[in-house]
Amino acid sequence: MSDRVAEEGPEGAEAGGAEANPLLRSLKERFGERILAIEAFRGDATAVLAPAALLEVATFLRDEARPAFDMLLDVTAVDFLGRRPRFEIVYHLVSTGDASRVRLKLPVEEETPSVPSLVPVWPGANWLERETFDMYGIRFDGHPDLRRIYLYDEFIGHPLRKDYPKQKRQPLIGPGSQGEAGGQGGGR
């Protein structure tokens, strides 16, 4: 990914938005080439960063940035099937002091879809990272309990990947599955 500064978003964005945003400017100055791009559009601030910089940038945003981004609101992924890198991990952070928001994006290759876990920075990342792992197969290195959160262990694949076959049949488990006495299950 090239080092770019998006000064205009879709139609209607102000020129110079990213460089005019003090938070994005401070990230670019402090972390240099590890910030791959900064973008600002209609009040949304986004920093695209190298995955290796995630823990350091997140800790800075929580502890040193003004305003301090003390809440991790969401972790998700986007699958750009056919593009390299294929995935983007997206973090939404909020400052509860003044309701400021910033979005962090990390490009992730298909061959090794993993990034550092943010559980040491925001313990609430635990279930959010598990959801992203379950749905997309993205691994979070250092996560204390990385396992499926929605789907059962025998489920094969990751259903939010764009190449997941929508007609795929999954193994049946639980009441009523093959091997169960009577096949009716033992409901309450």
Secondary structure, DSSP 8 states (H G I E B T S, - for coil): ---EEE---STT--TTHHHH-HHHHHHHHHHGGGEEEEEEETTEEEEEE-GGGHHHHHHHHHHTSSS---EEEEEEEEE-TTSSS-EEEEEEEE-TTT--EEEEEEEE-SSS-EEE--TTT-TTHHHHHHHHHHHH--EEET-TT-S-SSS-TT--S-TTSTTS-TT------STTSTTSGGGS----
